[in-house]
């Protein structure tokens, strides 16, 4: 998604572009590691 935003803004289609960083790469990787340990079962399964 970031690549699309950069391509559009570089082409001049947008006058302003604002992004919000939600997680760093390290935080994302840590969350993915922790998610492996979560046991989830969908309702009704």
Order of alpha helices (4+ residues) and beta strands (2+ residues): alpha-alpha
